[in-house]
Amino acid sequence: MIKQYFNNLPLFQKILLIVCLLVACMDLFFLICLRLFLNSYDETLYQRTADTLSYVTSNLETELDKISDLSDYIIIDPTIQSNLEALCDNPNDERAASFRRNVYNAFYSHIDSSSYITSISIVTGDTPICMGGDITQERFDLEEIHDKAIEAQGRVLWIPGKEGHVVACVREIRQLSFLKLNELGVLYIVLDLDQMIQDTLSRFEDSTPEQHFILLNNDKRIYPSYAYHDELCISTAASLEDRHHGYAIPTIDGKKMFTVYGSFSNLNWNYLYMQDYNHLFQELQTLRCFLILFVVLSALIALTITNRVLKNIFRHMDYLIEKIHAFGHGLALPAVHRYDYTNREDEIGQLHRAFDEMTQSVKVLRDENYDKQILLRDAKIRILEQQINPHFLYNTLDTINWMAQAYQADDISIMVRSLANLFRASITGDKDLIPLSEELAFLNNYIQIQKIRFKERLDFQISVPDNITSIEIPKLCIQPLVENAIKYSMECSDETCIIRVAITEEANLYRIQVANTGSSFEDNLLQKLEQHSIKPQGTGVGLVNINSRLQLLYGEKYGLHIHNADGMAVVILTIPKHKKSDTRD
């Protein structure tokens, strides 16, 4: 459908359409390159930001590792171990308060290890030992944390607080003396997470007016303490976790945010770092808009120039078409379109000069044809005049037939009437194929004449099924075969000659067989006649002509087959089945 539509377009529109497609492809290629450049810039920005954040997270991990190491010192502190052991063994001892005070005093040597520690607590029994802020149920889910600490069996756990701005390093304390490993309590080192992250990020301040750092733990926000599109942040982190690059550009509050994803190597924490994308790419976006506008304007200018040039070129093609139409209708070309192409050497000049030369040649041929038409008209008149002769012959034969009937000379009457039918059938009609019934009628007229000539010496037998008399066969293809049989079997002998014509129907063809006594065929007669290895006598040329006509009409596998069988010379004519004739002349 598209191909047909394109083929029907004028040549000017075809070339213009091709140019438009080329310009569109070039523009598309340019935009793809621009897009790849922007993606490359995004990758570069991501790599730079990721490197910076890697340093930030490395500092955070270093600080957290210091706290983890501090917890190691606390749980193995001899003072803390001995007093916690005494509290666990004698919880109701009157010295329990002294044991707690000794543990509390031991915290002094550790509390200043990091400026971000807000409290150190050990929960043993029902009363926690706290230095700094208290460990309360409002800040932490103590029962859940206690179960996790016992399950961890002394490994460090980092538990974010309910308020979102603190995080606790939690470990189970076990008895080390005699390696009993009995539970002595749970250690809590609470850190000011807000201050730790702000101090770390402050070393890498950016000029971007809006930036956000979101810390996540198992799809739960740890930092900041206030909610910032938690669902969007969690879904963005989940989508980036499975991708080969860790950045995305989501739209938040109507702004595009360049978002970088990362994770802590030693913790089950993830983070998102967001910057205002429009601010980062403001100049680049301006450049992109300018380039797109430049591409569009360039395409319009190119198409406009192409349109003007093509119109100027095809103006001469239109002149040529008008010249052709004017010449075809015998009109003169308008003066406004007369243009001198004598000195123009391009294809257009060659076309116009060739057409002008052709018109001169056509005029000469037209004049010559006019003269020939006059001669042809005279020839037709002479042919019409000569048509009087056949009609005079028919009238003469009819007169002889009438006189023979008047004198009761039946043989003469039959012969004259048959001869008239033979003449009429042989010189009238221009069809190559005729119904079998007409061919048999022609053959019957010929046989009637020959029976009068040879009388009882001619025994003619014909076998034709009634259902195939309407098939079409080549004109005058049976009578020459019968004539050939009479010539070679009766004219050179006084004996009775039997001639049999049998027509049979097979699956895909009709077989017409003409057999006669009194003569025989030479071996490979037809092949020798076609190769001119022997000189034809009598109707030899007729056999070759009949065979050639059949093969031209139906193909090489049809035609004549000549052989001798049962003392008879046999000619078999084969033709394919054809539709029965629907008309009769």
Buried (B, 14 or more C-beta within 10 A) or exposed (E): EEEEEEEEEEEBEEBBEEBBEEBEEBBEEBBEEBEEEBEEEBEEBBEEBBEBBEEBBEBBBEBBEEBBEBBEEBBEBEEBBBBBBBBBEEEEEEEBEEBBEBBBEBBEEBBEBBEBBBBBBBBBEEEBBBBBEEBEEEBBBBEEBBEBBEEEEBEBBBBBBEEBBBBBBBBBBBBBEEEEEBBBBBBBBBBBBBBBBEBBBEEEEEEEEEBBBBBBBEEEBBBBEEEBBEEBBBEBBEEBEEEEBBBBEBEBEEEBBBBBBBBBEEBEBBBBBBBBBEBBBEEEBEEBEEBBEEBEEBBEEBBEEBBEEBEEBBEBBEBBEBBEEBBEEEEEBEEEBEBEBEEBEEEBBEBBBEBBEEBEEEEEEEEEEEEEEEEEEEEEEEEEEEEEEEEEBEEEBEEBBEEBBEEEBEEBBBBBBBBBBBBBBEEEEEEEBBBBBBBBBBBBBBBBBBBBEBEEBBBBEBEBEEEBBBBBBBBBBBBBBBBBBBBBBBEEEEEBBBBBBBBEEEEEBBBBBBBBBBBBBEEBBBEBBEEEEEEBEEBBEBBBBBBEBBBEBBEEEBBBBBBBEEEBBBBBBBBEEEEEBEEEE
